[in-house]
Amino acid sequence: MTPALLAITLLIGITLCYAAVCAASPFGNCRKCRGFGFATTTDRKGRLKRGKPCRRCDATGKRIRIGRWLFNRAARIHHDGTR
């Protein structure tokens, strides 16, 4: 097996696995708040305390995955174009 063919099959395999993850679980943890829904801060004594709600995920802790977002956008364009 040539290295180019091996690289192509590896990339196709990774793409199919990511598509399966996006189909099974379309929402992932927010990268900013790590799924908590709020930023963790420390007080003056160094103890953790709850901070402000996360603006990126609207305090839900979940965000839509990039692959699922692209699929939704393509499906919407296709639906609008074939009406």
Secondary structure, DSSP 8 states (H G I E B T S, - for coil): --HHHHHHHHHHHHHHHHHHHHHH--EEE-TTTTTSSEEEEE-TTS-EEEEEE-TTTTTSSEEE-HHHHHHHHHHHHHHHH--
